[in-house]
Every structure is written in structure tokens, then in C-alpha cells.
């Protein structure tokens, strides 16, 4: 039984129940788009874009704007290109299979990165500095990153596979942004309902639905075990301890 095969079965890109691979509601997404406020003709980049749903909404909100989605997951890129084509955005939203930390273009009006700070060797601080360097003076950054809502206990750390120093508080995250020259315009965090829906539709739900549909498959028991591990890690571990913040920042 291959752990890689199990991860592939539970991966986000082919999961049509996920609008985006992050805990985010439609109302919350609309507020982020409004706060980013891309102007007509804006140049936008999403570093670690996944299939680019948020990028496409930002582009749709600003006539004549264009977007670059930078992503290494080939399945996510394929989904993004298909969605862009279906929405008439194929000429305005382009996807590139390049690591986020290696993307060379600058002077964007808006740079986005949600849950992708691991793409930079230095993590959060280096990601924020890279995003700051990617936008023009006066441009904006939308940054999504984890933080501790409260001091993590052993169960929360085990559920995430994390160490206490991997994240700080929400205020620590804001200070990190300020330290590289970014000023917060709007700070919000995924709420409990957004997290519950995301976890139910993502790894836990996708794996559970697959296992129910394939009771005799050789990978069945492995998928069930992976689902149980994820469910325990979330509901018995980091739920209410680990948060995801969305920072709209001015450069």
C-alpha cells in the first residue's frame, strides 16, 4: 500500500467540493476582493495559487486586469487553466508551473499568497519580504498565514505535525508584515464554521466519500486510517488553537 497513492486520492486539486484550498466562505472572499480593490488594468500575481479561484475573482473584479498564477502542482494548474477557459479568462489569467520563490517578475499592483509561506526557505518572514519586493510602491499584498489562536498543547501540535515556534500570535504576524515595510489595511481570520466546512470537504470528507464508494479497493483500509488520523488531529487537536489569518497589506 502506497502512502503516496493515498495522499493523491485525498488531494485538493481534483476535489470539486472545494472552491479554494483554504477555509474561506463566499462572503469572506468577497470582502478580501473588495479590500484588495484592484484597479482596472491591474497586474496581479498569486504565488502558490493552486487552481487560482481567488486570483480569477480578483481579475474579474477589475476590467482589463491580468493575473499570473504560479504553482508547482500540475493537477492544480490543469484545473486552473480549465476554469479560466470556462470563464472566458484564458487570455487574462495565465498559470506557470514554477516554484513561488523562483518567480522573477516584479512591479505588480497586487501580490497574493495564501498558505504558501513554506515555498520560501525562510518561511513567513521571507515570504512577506518577497511579496513586498514583488509589488510596486503603493501596491497591495494579500497574505494568508497560520497563527496560534491560543498556546498550543501537545494534541494540537501532534495534529498539525508542528512545533510551538512554527507560528506566533496574530499580533506577531502583523508585526512581521510591518517589519518588512507592509502596513495592514484589513486583518481577518477564518472562523470556526469556515474551518469545519473546509475540513469536512477536504481531506476528511474526500477520503471518507472515496472509501464508501470503493469498499473493496486495495487502498480502502489505508484511506480510512488516513481519514481517522486527520479527523483526530483536527477535532481532537488543533481545532480552535490553530488559525488562518488573511492580511490585506499596503506596500
N, C-alpha and C positions, 0 to 999 in steps of 0.2 A: 504493500500500500504506500503510495507516494504522498508525502505531505505537500509537495508542490502541486500535485493534481487536486488535492483537497482545497488548497488556497485558491487555485484557479476557478474551481466550482463556486467558491464563495466570494469571488472578486466583485468589485463595484461596477466596472465598465459595462458588463453585459446585463446588469440588473435594471430592468426597465421600471421598477418601483422607485428607483432613486432619481429625483430630478437633478440633484447635485450630491457630491460625495462629502457632505458635511451636514451637521444638524442646523437646518435653516428652513424657516417657513416662508410661504409666499409673501406674507405681509412684511416679514423681517427683510427679505431680499429686496422688496420694493423700496424700503427705507434706505437700504445701503446704496441702491442705484441712485436714489434722489440725493443722498448726501454726497456721493461722488460727483454728481452733476456734470458729466462730460459735455463739453460744448459741441455744437455742430462742427464736423470735420476733425474731431479729436483723434489722436493716435493713442491706442490703448494696448497694453501688453498684460497677459496673465501668465505668470511664471509658476509652473506646476498646475496647469489649467485643467487637468483631467479632460473631460469631454467639452468643457467650455460653456456650460449653460449660463453661468453668471456673466462671462465675457460677452456672450451673444446678447444678453439682455441689456448690458451697458451700451453695446454698439447700436442696438435697436432704439435706445432712448435718445440717441444723438444723430440726427440726419448727416449723412456724409462721413461719419466716423469709420475708422477701421480698427481691426483688432488682430493681434498675434497671440495665438495660444501655444505655449512652449511646454511640452510634455514628453516624457520618455516611455509611457505606457502605450504600446502600439494599438491595443484594443480601445483605449480611451480616445486616442487620436482618430481611429476609424469611426467611432461613434460620433465624435465631434464633427468630422467632415460630412458625415451623412446628415446630421442635424442641420448644419449650416446650409447644405444644399436644399433640404426640405423647406427651409425658412427664407430662401432667396438671399442668403448671406455668403454664398461661396466666394464671391469676389471681394467681400469686405472683411471676412474672418478667415485667416489662414492658420493652419496648425503646423508645427515644426517639431519633429522628434529630436530634440536637443535637450541636454540637461540644463535646468534653470540657471545654475551657476555659470554656465558657459555661454549664455545668450549675450551677444555683443552689442546689440543696438541700444541707443540712448535717446534722450530728448523726447520721451513720451509725455503726453499730457496726464496720463493715469497709468499707474502700475499696480497690479493686483497679485496677491499671493495668499492663498488660503490653505492653511495646514501643510505647508510645503517647506518650512524652515530647515528641515532635515536635508534639503538639497544643497545647502551651503555647509562647508566643513565646520564653520564656527557656530552653526545653529542660529538662534534668534537674532543675536546682535549683528552677525554678519549678513543675515538675510535683510534686516532693516537697512543696514548701510548700503547694500546692493540695490535695494529698491529706491532709496534716496538718490543714488547715483544714476538710476535709470530714467528718472523724470526730469523735465526741465525745471528751472527755478519757477516757483509758483504752482508747479504741478501737484497732483494728489496721489496718495498711496492708499490702497485698501489692503489691510494686513489682517489675516486670521491666524490666531495662535492660541495654544493651550495655556492655562494658568491654574493654580491651585485656588479653589474657592475657600478651602479651609486646609489646615495642616493634614497631610495625607497619613493614614495609618497603614499598617502592614498589608491589609487586604486591598486597599486602593492601589498601593504600589505594585503588588503582585498582579492585580487585574490588568494594569496598564503595562506591566513589564518595565517600570520606571524607577528612578532613584529620586529622593527628595529634592536634590538640586537640579533636576532636569527642567523644572518650571519654578516660577516665582508667583507672587500675588498679581492681581490685576494692576495694582498701582506700580509694581515693579516693571511690568510690561510697558506701561505708559512711559515710565522713566527711561526705559531702554530706547523707546522711539524718540523721545526728546533729546537723548544724548547724541543721536546721530543727525540731529537737525530737523526732525519732523514734529509738527505740532498737532495735537489731537483736535479734530473738529467734531467727531462723534465717536462715542465708545459704547458698544452694546455687547451683550453676551447671549449665547444660546440659552434658552430657558429649558426647564425640566421636560416640558412637553415636546419641544423640538428634539431633545436628546432621546427621549423614549421612542418617538416615531422613527428617528434615524436608526437607532439600534435594532428596532423591530423589523425595519425594512431592509437593513443592510446585512451584515454577516449573519446575525441570528436568524432573521426571517428568511433570507435567501437559502441558507443551509437547511433550515427546517423544511421549507417547501420542497426543496430538491430531494431530501431524504424521504419525505412522504410519497413523492412521485416515483421514486426508484428504490423500492424496498429490497429488491434482490441484487442490486448493483454491488460489485466488489468493494466500492468505496463507501457504501452506506454507513457502516458502523464507524468508520473514521470521521465522516462528516457529522454524524450525531455527536460523537465525542468532542469535535471541534466546536459545535454549536453549544454544547453544555459548558465547555470551558469559557467560551465568550459570554454566555449568559451569567455564569457565576462571577466572572470578572467584572461585569457591568453592574448587575443588581446587588451582588454581594461585595462589590469592591469600590469602583470609582464613581458610581452614580452619586451626584451631589457633592463630590470632592474635586473632581477634575472638570474644569470649564473650558469653553471655547469662546474667545473674545474676537470681535470684529472691530478693528480700529480704522476709521477714516481719518487720514492724516494729510496735512498740508506741508509741502516742501518749501 
